[in-house]
């Protein structure tokens, strides 16, 4: 049995995949994109028998970070995001909260990370990739031990993220996928922000956008 396990719970009106990376030895969990319904996320953790020790944001749009503050208050977990996403997180128009949530929501992470940084959280190692295009400070997180990458809204099954929001760029998102994510092993499991999971090898072969 693997020491690490990946699972997810769907949250919010835009059906965001809130991913869990679980250390089975310590019963600790990392959470990716706590977009809403922090109570549902905490309940899921309880059902899995794990404690949430950290949360990581792939980007700062409201549907991916809207539950981060409540989750932090409920669990004491530290929240991480890429430094390049700071301005968007603090701007209710850029992070879309005034349009989607109909209210001003901003968020300040506990710690900023950077491209190429290696993290060890909950006893699990992660590599941080700066993958702009959907937003300027988009991040993907690769766990070699679990054989998966948490791609947020950068790479989907058969698609890529929208680039018509503030700070978006189609050329940038294509570069992010080709020059960062597609360098990972073909059997790497892609855990996206929305929709079904896929693999790097499948997307290299069939994704029409890249």
Residue frames relative to the residue before (quaternion, step in Angstrom):
aa qw qx qy qz dx dy dz
X 1.0000 0.0000 0.0000 0.0000 0.00 0.00 0.00
X 0.4860 -0.6799 0.4664 0.2898 3.55 -0.89 0.92
X 0.5194 -0.6414 0.4746 0.3061 3.53 -1.17 0.66
X 0.7599 0.2732 -0.1620 0.5671 3.58 1.16 -0.55
X 0.1069 -0.7932 0.5993 0.0145 3.52 -1.10 0.78
X 0.2222 -0.7724 0.5861 0.1028 3.56 -1.06 0.84
X 0.1436 0.7583 -0.6294 0.0905 3.55 -1.01 0.86
X 0.2114 -0.7975 0.5538 0.1120 3.59 -1.22 0.14
X 0.1511 -0.7280 0.6574 0.1228 3.49 -1.40 0.34
X 0.3687 -0.7383 0.5248 0.2089 3.59 -0.96 0.86
X 0.0320 -0.8212 0.5688 -0.0318 3.57 -0.82 1.03
X 0.8170 0.3427 -0.2239 0.4063 3.52 -1.32 0.46
X 0.6716 -0.5290 0.3582 0.3753 3.51 -1.34 0.34
X 0.7102 0.4139 -0.2600 0.5066 3.60 1.20 -0.41
X 0.4510 -0.7458 0.4145 0.2619 3.57 1.27 0.50
X 0.1225 0.8019 -0.5643 0.1533 3.53 0.59 1.21
X 0.3882 -0.6754 0.5752 0.2498 3.54 -1.10 0.76
X 0.1057 -0.7563 0.6443 0.0415 3.55 -0.61 1.17
X 0.1873 -0.8370 0.5105 0.0619 3.54 -0.25 1.33
X 0.2136 -0.7378 0.6281 0.1240 3.53 -1.21 0.69
X 0.0832 -0.7335 0.6715 0.0641 3.56 -1.07 0.84
X 0.1072 -0.8558 0.5055 -0.0259 3.52 -0.24 1.36
X 0.2644 -0.7165 0.6271 0.1529 3.54 -1.01 0.94
X 0.3089 -0.7978 0.4916 0.1627 3.56 -0.30 1.27
X 0.6078 0.5668 -0.3586 0.4251 3.60 1.15 -0.49
X 0.7944 0.3040 -0.1383 0.5073 3.56 0.89 -0.98
X 0.3246 -0.7598 0.4851 0.2864 3.58 1.32 -0.31
X 0.4391 0.6337 -0.4899 0.4069 3.54 1.04 0.95
X 0.1574 -0.7972 0.5780 0.0758 3.56 -1.16 0.58
X 0.2510 -0.6872 0.6586 0.1759 3.49 -1.29 0.65
X 0.1872 -0.7766 0.5951 0.0877 3.55 -1.03 0.84
X 0.1702 -0.7791 0.5982 0.0783 3.56 -0.95 0.93
X 0.8687 0.0117 -0.0626 0.4913 3.55 -0.86 1.11
X 0.0603 0.7895 -0.6023 0.1018 3.58 0.36 1.26
X 0.0846 -0.8925 0.4424 0.0236 3.53 0.51 1.26
X 0.7808 -0.0865 0.1008 0.6105 3.58 1.15 -0.55
X 0.8135 0.3172 -0.1799 0.4530 3.55 -1.36 -0.01
X 0.0142 -0.8392 0.5428 -0.0288 3.56 0.74 1.09
X 0.6223 0.5474 -0.3468 0.4390 3.58 1.05 -0.69
X 0.6325 0.5190 -0.3212 0.4769 3.58 1.09 -0.73
X 0.6380 0.5242 -0.3175 0.4662 3.59 1.04 -0.80
X 0.6643 0.4914 -0.2962 0.4790 3.58 0.95 -0.89
X 0.6341 0.5231 -0.3270 0.4662 3.59 1.02 -0.76
X 0.6375 0.5192 -0.3245 0.4677 3.58 1.01 -0.82
X 0.6315 0.5271 -0.3288 0.4641 3.58 0.99 -0.83
X 0.6439 0.5230 -0.3154 0.4608 3.57 0.98 -0.85
X 0.6533 0.5136 -0.3081 0.4632 3.57 0.98 -0.83
X 0.6868 0.4599 -0.2690 0.4944 3.56 1.14 -0.68
X 0.4337 -0.7230 0.4382 0.3117 3.57 1.29 -0.19
X 0.5842 0.5811 -0.3618 0.4360 3.58 1.13 0.65
X 0.3581 -0.6982 0.5800 0.2190 3.53 -1.35 0.41
X 0.3630 -0.7208 0.5502 0.2141 3.58 -0.87 0.98
X 0.1010 -0.8319 0.5451 0.0252 3.59 -0.59 1.14
X 0.7989 0.0243 -0.0197 0.6007 3.61 1.20 -0.34
X 0.1543 -0.7541 0.6300 0.1036 3.53 -1.28 0.52
X 0.1414 -0.7919 0.5921 0.0483 3.55 -1.02 0.85
X 0.2703 -0.7667 0.5668 0.1336 3.54 -0.94 0.97
X 0.3459 -0.7168 0.5613 0.2270 3.57 -0.94 0.85
X 0.7675 -0.1426 0.0642 0.6217 3.57 1.24 -0.48
X 0.6025 -0.6624 0.3648 0.2553 3.52 -1.32 0.30
X 0.3641 0.7220 -0.5186 0.2779 3.61 1.12 0.28
X 0.6532 -0.5778 0.3355 0.3563 3.54 -1.07 0.83
X 0.6724 0.5102 -0.3213 0.4294 3.61 0.95 -0.73
X 0.7071 0.4236 -0.2607 0.5026 3.58 1.28 -0.24
X 0.7832 0.2938 -0.1665 0.5220 3.60 1.14 -0.46
X 0.4308 0.7639 -0.4224 0.2292 3.60 1.24 -0.16
X 0.7367 0.3834 -0.2314 0.5066 3.59 1.16 -0.47
X 0.4170 0.7580 -0.4369 0.2462 3.57 1.30 -0.05
X 0.6698 0.5024 -0.3139 0.4476 3.58 0.89 -0.89
X 0.6650 0.4904 -0.3017 0.4757 3.58 0.93 -0.88
X 0.6378 0.5211 -0.3314 0.4603 3.59 1.00 -0.78
X 0.6307 0.5305 -0.3231 0.4651 3.56 1.01 -0.84
X 0.6751 0.4940 -0.2914 0.4640 3.58 0.95 -0.87
X 0.6894 0.4949 -0.2791 0.4492 3.58 1.01 -0.80
X 0.8184 0.2924 -0.1009 0.4843 3.57 0.97 -0.88
X 0.4052 -0.7021 0.4845 0.3288 3.58 1.15 -0.55
X 0.3999 0.7339 -0.4640 0.2935 3.57 1.28 0.15
X 0.4016 -0.6706 0.5641 0.2659 3.57 -1.10 0.70
X 0.2454 -0.7717 0.5738 0.1225 3.55 -1.09 0.78
X 0.1696 -0.8020 0.5717 0.0335 3.55 -0.89 1.06
X 0.0766 0.7667 -0.6361 0.0414 3.56 -1.19 0.65
X 0.5932 -0.5685 0.4279 0.3766 3.56 -1.25 0.34
X 0.5929 -0.6037 0.4068 0.3443 3.57 -1.02 0.86
X 0.6616 0.5388 -0.3057 0.4225 3.59 0.96 -0.85
X 0.6542 0.5135 -0.3120 0.4593 3.59 1.25 -0.21
X 0.3979 0.7640 -0.4505 0.2346 3.59 1.26 -0.13
X 0.6762 0.5017 -0.3107 0.4411 3.61 0.80 -0.97
X 0.6620 0.5069 -0.3082 0.4580 3.58 0.93 -0.86
X 0.6421 0.5384 -0.3231 0.4397 3.58 0.96 -0.83
X 0.7403 0.4146 -0.2097 0.4859 3.56 1.11 -0.72
X 0.6691 0.4537 -0.2865 0.5142 3.60 1.29 0.08
X 0.3677 -0.7858 0.4577 0.1947 3.57 -0.40 1.25
X 0.6261 0.5026 -0.3534 0.4801 3.60 1.17 -0.37
X 0.6772 0.4834 -0.2976 0.4681 3.58 0.90 -0.88
X 0.7320 0.4052 -0.2589 0.4826 3.60 0.94 -0.74
X 0.4862 -0.7381 0.3569 0.3024 3.55 1.42 0.23
X 0.4005 0.7414 -0.4739 0.2556 3.60 1.19 0.11
X 0.6456 0.5222 -0.3419 0.4401 3.62 1.00 -0.68
X 0.6917 0.4596 -0.2731 0.4855 3.58 1.19 -0.51
X 0.7560 0.3893 -0.2045 0.4849 3.57 0.88 -0.95
X 0.7729 0.3223 -0.1700 0.5194 3.58 0.84 -0.98
X 0.3412 -0.7624 0.4772 0.2732 3.59 1.31 -0.25
X 0.7126 0.3221 -0.2744 0.5597 3.56 1.08 0.73
X 0.5501 -0.6003 0.4629 0.3504 3.55 -1.28 0.34
X 0.0634 0.7680 -0.6330 0.0735 3.55 -0.76 1.11
X 0.0383 0.7680 -0.6382 0.0370 3.56 -0.83 1.00
X 0.1183 -0.8078 0.5759 0.0422 3.56 -1.20 0.42
X 0.1584 -0.7649 0.6196 0.0767 3.54 -1.05 0.88
X 0.3441 -0.7503 0.5243 0.2093 3.61 -0.53 1.11
X 0.5686 -0.5792 0.4578 0.3628 3.55 -1.28 0.28
X 0.8110 0.0232 0.0322 0.5837 3.55 1.05 -0.73
X 0.2841 -0.7409 0.5843 0.1701 3.53 -1.08 0.81
X 0.2070 -0.7652 0.6002 0.1066 3.55 -1.13 0.75
X 0.2656 -0.7759 0.5545 0.1413 3.57 -1.26 0.24
X 0.6973 -0.4837 0.3415 0.4039 3.53 -1.30 0.43
X 0.8165 0.2409 -0.1967 0.4864 3.55 -0.90 0.94
X 0.4869 0.6736 -0.4333 0.3486 3.58 1.25 -0.12
X 0.2406 -0.7407 0.6091 0.1499 3.53 -1.12 0.74
X 0.1370 -0.7958 0.5891 0.0306 3.53 -0.74 1.13
X 0.0778 -0.7396 0.6592 0.1115 3.52 -1.26 0.45
X 0.0944 0.7919 -0.5846 0.1492 3.52 -0.38 1.33
X 0.8296 0.0678 -0.0969 0.5457 3.56 -0.91 0.92
X 0.6566 -0.5368 0.3018 0.4354 3.56 1.13 0.65
X 0.6255 0.5038 -0.3270 0.4981 3.57 1.31 0.30
X 0.3346 -0.7566 0.5314 0.1821 3.57 -0.93 0.91
X 0.0600 -0.7807 0.6220 -0.0035 3.53 -1.05 0.92
X 0.2130 -0.7288 0.6298 0.1638 3.54 -1.25 0.54
X 0.3154 -0.7643 0.5420 0.1505 3.55 -0.90 1.02
X 0.0806 -0.7676 0.6344 0.0424 3.57 -0.97 0.91
X 0.3140 -0.6877 0.6169 0.2187 3.56 -1.02 0.83
X 0.0435 0.8117 -0.5760 0.0862 3.57 -0.50 1.21
X 0.0344 -0.8381 0.5443 -0.0114 3.60 0.38 1.23
X 0.3953 0.6975 -0.5474 0.2400 3.52 -1.35 0.26
X 0.7028 0.3534 -0.2197 0.5770 3.55 0.88 -0.97
X 0.7388 -0.0587 0.0314 0.6706 3.53 1.16 -0.81
X 0.6514 -0.5425 0.3481 0.4002 3.61 -1.18 0.39
X 0.7909 0.2913 -0.1446 0.5183 3.57 1.05 -0.71
X 0.1964 0.8010 -0.5371 0.1772 3.54 1.04 0.75
X 0.1020 -0.7942 0.5979 0.0361 3.55 -1.05 0.80
X 0.1295 -0.7269 0.6641 0.1175 3.51 -1.30 0.52
X 0.2128 -0.7864 0.5734 0.0867 3.56 -1.05 0.78
X 0.1572 -0.8129 0.5595 0.0371 3.55 -0.66 1.19
X 0.0919 -0.7681 0.6325 0.0388 3.54 -0.93 0.97
X 0.3115 -0.7829 0.5103 0.1723 3.57 -0.28 1.26
X 0.6356 0.5521 -0.3374 0.4211 3.58 0.97 -0.82
X 0.7288 0.3919 -0.2262 0.5140 3.57 1.02 -0.81
X 0.3670 -0.7505 0.4753 0.2758 3.59 1.25 -0.31
X 0.6330 0.5261 -0.3358 0.4580 3.56 1.02 0.75
X 0.1839 -0.7417 0.6315 0.1314 3.52 -1.32 0.42
X 0.2846 -0.7317 0.5991 0.1570 3.54 -0.96 0.95
X 0.1363 -0.8792 0.4565 0.0087 3.53 -0.06 1.38
X 0.3682 -0.7388 0.4986 0.2645 3.61 1.20 -0.09
X 0.7309 -0.3720 0.2983 0.4882 3.56 -0.89 -0.96
X 0.3888 0.7028 -0.4972 0.3282 3.58 1.12 0.68
X 0.8139 0.0362 0.0290 0.5791 3.58 0.77 -1.04
X 0.0831 -0.7783 0.6223 0.0062 3.52 -0.92 1.07
X 0.6307 -0.4599 0.4230 0.4602 3.55 -1.30 -0.03
X 0.8647 0.0013 -0.0494 0.4999 3.56 -0.56 1.21
X 0.7731 0.2717 -0.1588 0.5507 3.59 1.18 0.22
X 0.2922 -0.6915 0.6131 0.2462 3.52 -1.41 -0.16
X 0.6693 -0.5216 0.3509 0.3960 3.55 -1.27 0.21
X 0.6167 -0.5298 0.4312 0.3912 3.53 -1.28 0.39
X 0.1760 -0.7970 0.5715 0.0856 3.55 -1.09 0.73
X 0.5324 0.6452 -0.3956 0.3791 3.59 1.25 0.31
X 0.5110 0.6007 -0.4410 0.4285 3.58 1.23 0.37
X 0.7022 -0.4486 0.3171 0.4529 3.63 -1.21 0.26
X 0.8235 0.2030 -0.1770 0.4992 3.56 -0.85 1.03
X 0.5044 0.6693 -0.4175 0.3511 3.58 1.26 0.02
X 0.0001 -0.7922 0.6099 -0.0229 3.56 -1.20 0.57
X 0.3910 -0.7310 0.5096 0.2304 3.57 -0.65 1.10
X 0.6520 0.5071 -0.3301 0.4569 3.59 0.92 -0.82
X 0.6535 0.5149 -0.3177 0.4549 3.59 1.02 -0.75
X 0.6785 0.4856 -0.3172 0.4509 3.60 0.89 -0.82
X 0.6146 0.5275 -0.3475 0.4725 3.60 1.08 -0.65
X 0.6434 0.5046 -0.3212 0.4778 3.60 0.99 -0.81
X 0.6324 0.5436 -0.3362 0.4377 3.58 0.95 -0.84
X 0.6832 0.4779 -0.2849 0.4729 3.55 0.92 -0.91
X 0.7282 0.4533 -0.2570 0.4452 3.57 0.76 -1.03
X 0.7821 0.3811 -0.1800 0.4590 3.57 0.87 -0.98
X 0.7358 0.3363 -0.2256 0.5428 3.59 1.23 -0.22
X 0.7904 0.3628 -0.2061 0.4485 3.58 0.35 -1.22
X 0.6931 0.4853 -0.2896 0.4475 3.59 0.95 -0.82
X 0.5670 0.5653 -0.3982 0.4476 3.60 1.26 0.07
X 0.5382 0.6106 -0.4009 0.4204 3.57 1.27 -0.16
X 0.6558 -0.5114 0.3597 0.4231 3.63 -1.17 0.41
X 0.6125 -0.6014 0.3784 0.3464 3.56 -1.06 0.80
X 0.7106 0.4559 -0.2740 0.4606 3.59 1.04 -0.67
X 0.3767 0.7257 -0.4911 0.3004 3.58 1.25 0.24
X 0.3877 -0.7124 0.5477 0.2055 3.54 -0.88 1.02
X 0.2154 -0.7684 0.5921 0.1125 3.60 -0.82 1.01
X 0.1094 -0.7908 0.6022 0.0091 3.55 -0.65 1.22
X 0.1118 -0.8620 0.4933 0.0337 3.60 0.05 1.29
X 0.6629 -0.5330 0.3728 0.3710 3.53 -1.35 0.22
X 0.7807 0.0924 -0.0465 0.6162 3.57 1.20 -0.50
X 0.8023 0.3376 -0.2140 0.4433 3.56 -1.20 0.48
X 0.7440 -0.4266 0.3064 0.4131 3.51 -1.39 -0.21
X 0.5178 -0.6131 0.4891 0.3418 3.53 -1.22 0.48
X 0.1292 -0.7695 0.6224 0.0614 3.53 -1.32 0.35
X 0.4027 -0.6860 0.5244 0.3037 3.60 -1.17 -0.45
X 0.6319 -0.5336 0.3981 0.3968 3.55 -1.22 0.46
X 0.6603 0.5223 -0.3175 0.4364 3.59 0.88 -0.89
X 0.6459 0.5155 -0.3179 0.4648 3.58 0.98 -0.83
X 0.6960 0.4750 -0.2876 0.4553 3.58 0.86 -0.91
X 0.6044 0.5473 -0.3581 0.4549 3.60 1.05 -0.65
X 0.7188 0.4516 -0.2413 0.4702 3.55 1.05 -0.77
X 0.8467 0.2561 -0.0740 0.4605 3.58 0.84 -0.96
X 0.5513 0.6332 -0.4196 0.3451 3.64 1.11 -0.36
X 0.3314 -0.7968 0.4685 0.1892 3.64 -0.44 1.15
X 0.6366 0.5635 -0.3299 0.4104 3.60 1.18 -0.35
X 0.7784 0.2620 -0.1474 0.5511 3.58 1.20 -0.38
